[in-house]
Amino acid sequence: MRPLLLLASVAACAGPQRLWARPDAAASPTLAPLVAERIEPAAPSPADDGAIASADGRSRTRPGHCTPEAEAPRNQSEPEVVGCTFTPERSWREWRYPGAGDLLDVYDGVALIAQSSPSGVLDVVRYDIDQGVARVLTLPEPTARWRRAGFTRSGMLVGLVRTGTAERPGTSWVRGPLGGPFTMEALPMEADDLGVEGDLGLCVGASGAAVVSPLGWSRGVQMPPGTLRGAATGPGVGRAGERVRCEAGQCVIDGVARVTLREGGGGNDPAGTSGRDTH
């Protein structure tokens, strides 16, 4: 009986029993919407020549030939994309993509080009300028269709795709290394452009704006009255970041509203969970 008496005495000294419960993973945190600050639009730079600046600031690319003399007539039955790219190491250099399409972005010798597939679907093609090698970027969802595509400052691909049906359309954001695979995350709203700051994205559409995270949560953005506009609609694929420019923890929407993304919380969900807030 001594072992039983010993156990009883230990239990009596242990104090009241404590029960630990795990948080309900399905419960969504209540996150107050971020508030965008109205700013004065910046005046256009007189040096703006229509060139595409890379997200890391190391290169600029002008669609077309580097010299006017190269604009000689050519055989129109052989369409091609021509670009003139400047880098500090190689100055301006001209390159060609052997096919019809629209130049979206350039990063470290790789171009993104939107072109129609034989079936009429708009694809995004990765084109290695130096090697002359092209590869169609495959989305995780076969029915998804590209809406935006571009590079981040670290050379990752990011973009928007249309999903769903005509009756119930949806928008997802896509991200991943150029070699793949890519991941898709549904957005809490219809969006027509997005910018990326670190591991967060800021998407914007005609109905509003929201911050989204790869962890699965989203947070609404209250825009100043009269500042939100819709992007020009069209059947083509646009460059990601035309409406949203992000840097140093902040994003500017349409040049008139600034959203601060990071105020001590880093890239983590402020509520400490992976829930979703769509306010």
C-alpha positions, 0 to 999 in steps of 0.5 A: 500500500505504500506506493499508493499512499506515495502517489496520493501525497504527490497528487495532493502537492501538485495543486489544482489540475490545469487543462490546456486547449489548442485554439480553434484553427477554423476561427478567423482573427478579427483584424481592423482594416488598414487605412491608406493615406492620401498623398500628392501624385508625383509629377512625371519624370521628364526622363521617362522614355517608356522603358520598363525598370526592373524591380531591383533597379539594376536594368531598364528595357525599352521595347523596340530597337536600340538604334533608329537605323535598325527600324528597317522594314522586315518580313511581316510573316515572321513576327518577333519581339524586340527589346533594348536592355541596359545593365551596368555591366553591358550597357545597352544591348538589343535582343529578339524573341522569335514570335509575336507577343507583348513584353511584360518584364525583364530581370537579370537576362530573363524576359516575360512575354505574353503570347497567344497559344495555338488554342487562343489562350494567353500564355506567359513565356519565360525567355532566356535572352542570352541562351535564346530558350523559351518556356511556357509557364504552367499554372497549377490550375489548368482553367486559370488564365493570366491577368498580370505577371512580373518579377519581384526584387529577388527575381521571383515571379508574381502575378494575378490569374482569373479563375472560376466561371463567367457566372462566378468569377474569381481572382488568385495571386500566383507566386514562385521561383521561375523554375517553378512550381508556382502556388496560387492563393484565392483573393478575397476580392476581384483584383486587377493588379498587385504589388509585393513587399517581402512576403506580403502582397497588396492587391487592388481592384475597382471595389477595394484593396487588400493585403494578402499573405502566403500564410492564408490571411488577408486584411482589408484596406480603407481607401481615401474617398475618391482615390480608387479607380479601375484599371483599363480592362482588356483581353491581354496580360498586363505587367504586375505592379503598374498600379501598385508600387511597393518599397521599404514596407509601404505600397503606393496605389495609383500614385495617390494613396500610401499603405504602410504594411509593416509596423513592428509585425513583420510578415507574420499574421498580426493575430498569430494564426493562419486565419483569414480576415476579409473585412 
